[in-house]
Amino acid sequence: MKRCAILALIVIGLVITATLLSHVAPIEQWIEQWIEQWLEQWFEQWFKQWQRSCRGLFKNDFSTYWILVNAWLDGANPYDFEVMKARAESLGCTLTGPNYLLPFILPLLVPIMAWSLNASALLWFILNLIMLMSLSKRLKERWEDTSQPNSPLRIVLILLSPGTLACLAYGQFAILCAWTMVFAATTSLKVISPLPITLTIAAIKPHVGYVYWLGFLVDCLRSRRLLVCLVAMLLALILTFIIETNSPGSILAWRTGIHSARTWLGATPVSYLRLLVQKPGAPVPSWPLIVGPIAASTYAIWYLLRRGRSFDKLRHLPLFSTLSVCSSPYLWCLDFPILLIAEISILIRLSSAPHTRSLIASSSIIVVARLALITQILSGVADYRTGWYPAAILLALVIHNNRYYSE
């Protein structure tokens, strides 16, 4: 009764205060002006950011990949920065650095990039939407044991992810990487299947899912089904040979250019560690880049080997994919679609499981983190300042699944 009385007094006090303020013209006018000004600035920033993202669909990452693939088809060296820069300028684009894609990835992109820039960008955008719906449906069917279609709410939750929107706008490959992990987790280990080529495609961004693929490799070794991984490696070697034959010197140019990535500050907690140990006036040290991967890989191996625990491809997918993002040496906000796996694993249970305290807490963390991330992106902060987001999703996952993973 005391709590109810106190709550009633607080509500009455708020109502009286609001009523008094509404009758004070200067205060009312100031509040209206402040709200109007805030909304105007927010929408202006949002519109500018969206314009920038839309321009990125044709002038940033995707156009770079399109230029590289078509240069290789023309017999040029796609890892020669000066040649690629000249090609980009002829199309009104700007290259800011060398090509970091593994050489054997380029032939796999030919079916998408062999068309005009606009047609290829539209095709890739549609394929990304299909992969988003596909991975959501696959996870839903496995975790809810039902074949009902995606609900509109789930689709909205997926598409409203800031990382998803950025990835779609810039034509990046994080959605593809997330889909390859979900496909591998829900497919049997057979050599005569799309799985080997899926593993090869996953190497397009190996750093965003390496902990999961490490567990996958351990599982193949334990189950004596290493042939799947060997076929994927053989395919990568064949494609690399094709690249080097068509464009001699590509591998050497790739190895030379990739070293410049050590200077990047990405949207990962590892960047905070680099800034923490940086000496005043000195450049950001690169040695912490190996701390995250070593720590995450060591934990994953220890986790799998203790008490003879076996790796469950689907069960451990949310945890190991999130660990990959949190410990990655570098990635960007547009790589956050990998975290959709963990977010879906939590949000999907809102409609199928009792609303326990841990579920409510985890879902609240995701919602608040997304709103904070959207605010940061719209304010134009540097990408490395969003490195807290993967850690927040990992926290939400641990809170919700603590008992689940400790069994």
C-alpha angles and dihedrals in degrees: 000000000000091000092049091049093050091048091049091051091050092051092047090049092051092049092050092047092050091048093051093047092050090059094051104089100201093049092044091049092047092051092049092048092047093051092045092048093047093049091047092051092044094051091044091053091044092051093049091049092048091049089051091050093048090051087051090062089073105014105043137039102347094047088051092055091045091053092048095050094046091046089055090049088054091053097255124132105260091200095056100104097198093052092047091046091055091049091049093050090052087060095044093255130124127224114206098184147357126292113275099181115118108256096241091058096070097071089051089058095053096093089059101035100042093089132069116298094254094045092047092048092050092047092050091048091054092046090052091054090049091050091050092054091042096053091045091051093047092051092045093052093049098043099037097032092226136110097214114137124257112284119233089245092057092047090052091048090053097045094044091063107116091219091052093052092048092048092050093047096049096039093236128163104239093102089053090051091050090050093051090054093048091046092050091047093053099040128081119246100259127147093211095063140078089270099095094052089044089057090050092050090050088067088072085092106011095168095063095062107017096123091056092047089049089056089045090054092049089051091052090050093049095046091044091237097122090132090085091059092043091054090050090051091048090052090051091051092050092050091047090053090051091051093049092046093051095040111024115209095028096121094049091047090049092051090049095049099045093069091073089069089077090078095058124109106208135189094271135105088246088073090060089054091051091051091046094057095038113120118228111273093005126111119261107278118243099204094085087065089081095044095074097048093044092049094046094045092047091050092048093051092045090047092052096043100047112103088354092287113183124221114250107202094209101031095053096038097097095046098043095043091051091047088054092056094043094052100035114127090229140353138142138237089264088063091063094096084088086071089059088083092062093039092051091047088060103035093045089065093058088084099035108036136054111272098251123180092255092052093049092046093049093047091048091052090053094049095046092044092052092050091049091048092050089051091051094048093049091049089057100239121168115274095244090063089068091060090106091070097077089049090052091052090048089052091051090049094049092048092052100038103033094117092037094059096038094059 
